[in-house]
Amino acid sequence: MESNKFLSSDERIFESEHFSDVTVKCGGREWKLHKIILCSRSAWFKKALTGSFQEAETSVVKIKDFDPEPVHWALRYLYSGRCDVRELKNHGNADQETTFVIYYQIYTVADYLLMKELADIALDSLDKEFTAKLPHLQLAYDLASDWLPDYFEVIRLIYADVALPEKVTQMSPIRRTFVRFTHAARFFFLQNKDFNRFTDEEAPVLALDLFRAMRECGDFIAGKPDQCMVCKVKLTTRQERHFSHLAPQIIKLNACCQTCATRQGYGSNMTDWSSKTQRGAM
């Protein structure tokens, strides 16, 4: 993940700290930096260092509620325009973190510092990793999911302060990204005992988000059955017997690959397909 927007010499300035005129502090660590670069590339720093805040007078900015390492990544990005997750995993304490956690840390710090480009890089990179995992989950129900603990850890972080009554429209972009992935791989997740235990015990709001996604795309819409699949008897509303299991026939008819979904105009995996007719289905 690289950008040519910033001069390569700026990164050398960041590392040398020459001609610095502002100090940024976080968790016992500090950086000697430059107002002209910070203010021109981050609206958050511009507001802090040019307004009526104490930071503008003291030229000392304290960033709380974050670990120093992701703050360092964000500051380095302001100077270099580079954010390579593989490099971050092998740098400092980052080799003890998972890729999902690193994406989360990058996004949350960038979002806080109003660095939209860096936040978008984190989300785009996360989407690419999810896309790489989906074929194995959707087609093979890959149970060798050694990345599940990493996934669970980020879900804990994302939903730490999310209350049950919260509306779906209040989702943060990174929360929505994880819900989209979970929904796309729902047939893997819903048969996974660890996932079900996790949502029951630690992440009830994720379970609610997944239910909302399934409801919106028509996962619970069942076609009217003609007969019982076992005894073949046609059942009517006048009979005492009834259907205890209804197959989502509409969803079966509309199952298709991503390329064909695009050609058919089905939209994203969270688009409501229940309105599609059988004639227009794949």
VENTA-V279973 format. One record per residue. PHI is phi in degrees with one decimal (none if undefined). PSI is psi in whole degrees, -180 to 180 (NA if undefined). NEAR is the number of other C-alpha atoms within 10 Angstrom. Layout:
BEGIN
phi = [PHI | PHI]
psi = [PSI | PSI]
near = [NEAR | NEAR]
END
This chain:
BEGIN
phi = [none | -132.5 | -135.3 | -97.2 | -67.1 | -103.8 | -68.1 | -63.3 | -67.6 | -63.2 | -65.4 | -66.5 | -64.8 | -60.4 | -73.0 | -86.2 | 65.8 | -66.2 | 59.6 | -70.8 | -136.2 | -152.1 | -117.8 | -109.0 | -122.3 | -158.4 | 52.8 | 81.5 | -115.8 | -140.6 | -129.0 | -92.0 | -127.5 | -133.2 | -59.1 | -61.3 | -77.3 | -61.8 | -71.9 | -81.3 | -122.0 | -145.4 | -64.5 | -65.2 | -67.0 | -62.3 | -67.9 | -69.4 | -99.0 | -122.7 | -93.4 | -95.6 | -79.7 | -61.7 | -59.5 | -66.8 | -85.5 | -90.6 | 59.8 | -125.1 | -113.8 | -106.4 | -108.5 | -107.8 | 68.7 | -134.4 | -74.1 | -62.4 | -62.3 | -64.3 | -64.6 | -61.0 | -60.3 | -66.0 | -63.8 | -64.0 | -63.5 | -59.5 | -90.9 | -108.2 | 72.2 | -113.3 | -148.5 | -107.4 | -62.7 | -61.7 | -68.5 | -65.8 | -64.7 | -105.7 | -117.2 | 59.9 | -84.6 | -67.4 | -69.6 | -94.9 | -99.7 | -85.1 | -62.8 | -59.2 | -64.4 | -62.9 | -57.9 | -62.7 | -63.7 | -60.9 | -62.2 | -65.2 | -67.5 | -62.9 | -64.1 | -64.9 | -86.4 | 58.4 | -102.4 | -60.4 | -61.9 | -69.1 | -61.1 | -66.2 | -60.6 | -62.2 | -67.2 | -63.3 | -66.6 | -63.8 | -59.9 | -63.8 | -67.9 | -63.8 | -61.0 | -68.0 | -84.9 | -59.3 | -56.0 | -67.6 | -76.5 | -77.1 | -99.4 | -113.1 | 47.6 | -54.4 | -94.6 | -82.6 | -96.7 | -69.2 | -88.7 | -58.6 | -57.6 | -65.8 | -60.2 | -61.0 | -62.3 | -68.5 | -60.3 | -59.1 | -67.9 | -65.3 | -96.9 | -58.0 | -115.7 | -98.6 | -89.2 | -57.8 | -71.8 | -59.0 | -76.6 | -63.6 | -70.3 | -92.9 | -64.5 | -76.2 | -56.9 | -73.3 | -64.4 | -63.8 | -63.0 | -68.4 | -66.2 | -59.3 | -64.6 | -61.2 | -68.0 | -63.2 | -107.9 | -62.1 | -71.8 | -75.5 | -63.8 | -72.0 | -101.3 | -90.9 | -63.9 | -64.9 | -64.7 | -64.8 | -64.5 | -61.9 | -68.3 | -66.5 | -95.3 | -126.5 | -135.4 | -64.6 | -72.9 | -62.2 | -60.5 | -66.3 | -61.9 | -65.5 | -61.1 | -61.2 | -64.5 | -65.7 | -66.1 | -66.1 | -91.1 | 90.0 | -60.3 | -100.2 | -86.5 | -108.3 | -73.9 | -68.9 | -75.5 | -87.6 | -159.2 | -69.3 | -70.6 | -96.8 | -94.0 | 68.3 | -78.4 | -79.1 | -107.8 | -120.7 | -68.8 | -84.6 | -84.9 | -69.7 | -74.4 | -144.1 | -85.0 | -91.8 | -132.8 | -109.3 | -80.4 | -76.3 | -62.7 | -62.7 | -65.0 | -60.8 | -67.4 | -95.4 | -66.6 | -158.3 | -74.0 | -62.4 | -63.6 | -69.7 | -61.1 | -65.7 | -64.6 | -82.4 | 77.9 | -77.3 | 77.7 | -76.5 | -70.7 | -106.8 | -76.5 | -73.1 | -91.1 | -64.9 | -84.9 | -73.0 | -84.4 | -62.7 | -66.6 | -91.7 | -82.6 | -75.0]
psi = [102 | 156 | 142 | 14 | -37 | 150 | 141 | -25 | -24 | -35 | -36 | -34 | -41 | -43 | -32 | -28 | 18 | 144 | 28 | 149 | 14 | 147 | 129 | 130 | 142 | 121 | 45 | 2 | 149 | 153 | 134 | 110 | -165 | 124 | -40 | -37 | -46 | -47 | -30 | -15 | 0 | 120 | -30 | -48 | -36 | -42 | -41 | -37 | -6 | -4 | -154 | 17 | 163 | -33 | -34 | -30 | -40 | -18 | 30 | 122 | 123 | 125 | 119 | 169 | 14 | 153 | 151 | -34 | -52 | -29 | -40 | -42 | -44 | -43 | -41 | -37 | -37 | -31 | -34 | -25 | 13 | 141 | 95 | 109 | -37 | -38 | -39 | -35 | -24 | 15 | 126 | -132 | -2 | -20 | -10 | -3 | 157 | 164 | -42 | -44 | -40 | -45 | -43 | -45 | -43 | -47 | -48 | -41 | -44 | -41 | -41 | -41 | 8 | 39 | 81 | -40 | -42 | -40 | -40 | -37 | -44 | -45 | -43 | -42 | -38 | -43 | -41 | -40 | -39 | -42 | -37 | -29 | -26 | -44 | -41 | -36 | -41 | -37 | -32 | -4 | 52 | 114 | -8 | 61 | 74 | -10 | -5 | -44 | -36 | -44 | -46 | -40 | -43 | -37 | -41 | -43 | -44 | -41 | 10 | -38 | 20 | 122 | 156 | -42 | -5 | 139 | 152 | -28 | -12 | 10 | 138 | 158 | -39 | -34 | -43 | -35 | -44 | -36 | -42 | -45 | -46 | -40 | -42 | -31 | 28 | -31 | -25 | -50 | -42 | -14 | 1 | 121 | -38 | -40 | -45 | -39 | -43 | -46 | -35 | -43 | -31 | -22 | 61 | -28 | -33 | -42 | -40 | -42 | -41 | -41 | -43 | -42 | -42 | -38 | -42 | -34 | -2 | 20 | -26 | 10 | 118 | 139 | 151 | 119 | 150 | -36 | 167 | 132 | -13 | -59 | -9 | 8 | 134 | 128 | 140 | 172 | -15 | -15 | 152 | -34 | 152 | 172 | 118 | -19 | 115 | 123 | 136 | 76 | -36 | -41 | -40 | -41 | -30 | 3 | 125 | 165 | 168 | -38 | -46 | -34 | -39 | -44 | -34 | -7 | 27 | -17 | -152 | 175 | -9 | 14 | 144 | 106 | -5 | -19 | -8 | 139 | 159 | -31 | -34 | 1 | 166 | NA]
near = [12 | 11 | 11 | 9 | 10 | 15 | 12 | 13 | 10 | 16 | 19 | 13 | 16 | 21 | 13 | 12 | 14 | 12 | 10 | 15 | 13 | 19 | 17 | 19 | 16 | 18 | 14 | 7 | 12 | 15 | 18 | 17 | 23 | 20 | 18 | 13 | 15 | 18 | 17 | 11 | 17 | 17 | 15 | 16 | 22 | 17 | 14 | 18 | 22 | 15 | 12 | 10 | 11 | 13 | 19 | 18 | 12 | 11 | 17 | 19 | 19 | 11 | 16 | 11 | 8 | 14 | 15 | 16 | 19 | 21 | 24 | 18 | 20 | 23 | 22 | 17 | 23 | 23 | 24 | 22 | 21 | 21 | 20 | 14 | 18 | 13 | 10 | 18 | 16 | 12 | 12 | 9 | 10 | 18 | 14 | 10 | 13 | 17 | 21 | 20 | 18 | 21 | 21 | 23 | 23 | 24 | 25 | 21 | 23 | 26 | 16 | 13 | 19 | 16 | 21 | 15 | 14 | 24 | 25 | 17 | 20 | 25 | 20 | 15 | 17 | 21 | 17 | 10 | 13 | 19 | 13 | 11 | 15 | 18 | 13 | 15 | 19 | 15 | 11 | 10 | 18 | 13 | 13 | 9 | 12 | 8 | 11 | 13 | 13 | 14 | 17 | 19 | 13 | 21 | 22 | 14 | 13 | 17 | 16 | 11 | 8 | 14 | 10 | 13 | 8 | 10 | 9 | 12 | 7 | 10 | 14 | 10 | 13 | 20 | 17 | 15 | 17 | 21 | 22 | 20 | 18 | 21 | 22 | 22 | 20 | 18 | 14 | 20 | 19 | 13 | 12 | 15 | 9 | 14 | 19 | 16 | 11 | 17 | 16 | 13 | 9 | 16 | 20 | 16 | 17 | 23 | 18 | 15 | 21 | 20 | 14 | 16 | 22 | 20 | 15 | 15 | 19 | 19 | 19 | 17 | 18 | 16 | 14 | 11 | 14 | 11 | 13 | 15 | 10 | 6 | 7 | 9 | 10 | 11 | 15 | 12 | 8 | 7 | 8 | 7 | 9 | 11 | 11 | 6 | 9 | 13 | 13 | 16 | 16 | 22 | 21 | 14 | 15 | 18 | 13 | 15 | 9 | 13 | 8 | 12 | 17 | 12 | 9 | 13 | 8 | 18 | 13 | 14 | 16 | 19 | 13 | 17 | 21 | 18 | 10 | 14 | 11 | 12 | 7 | 9 | 17 | 13]
END
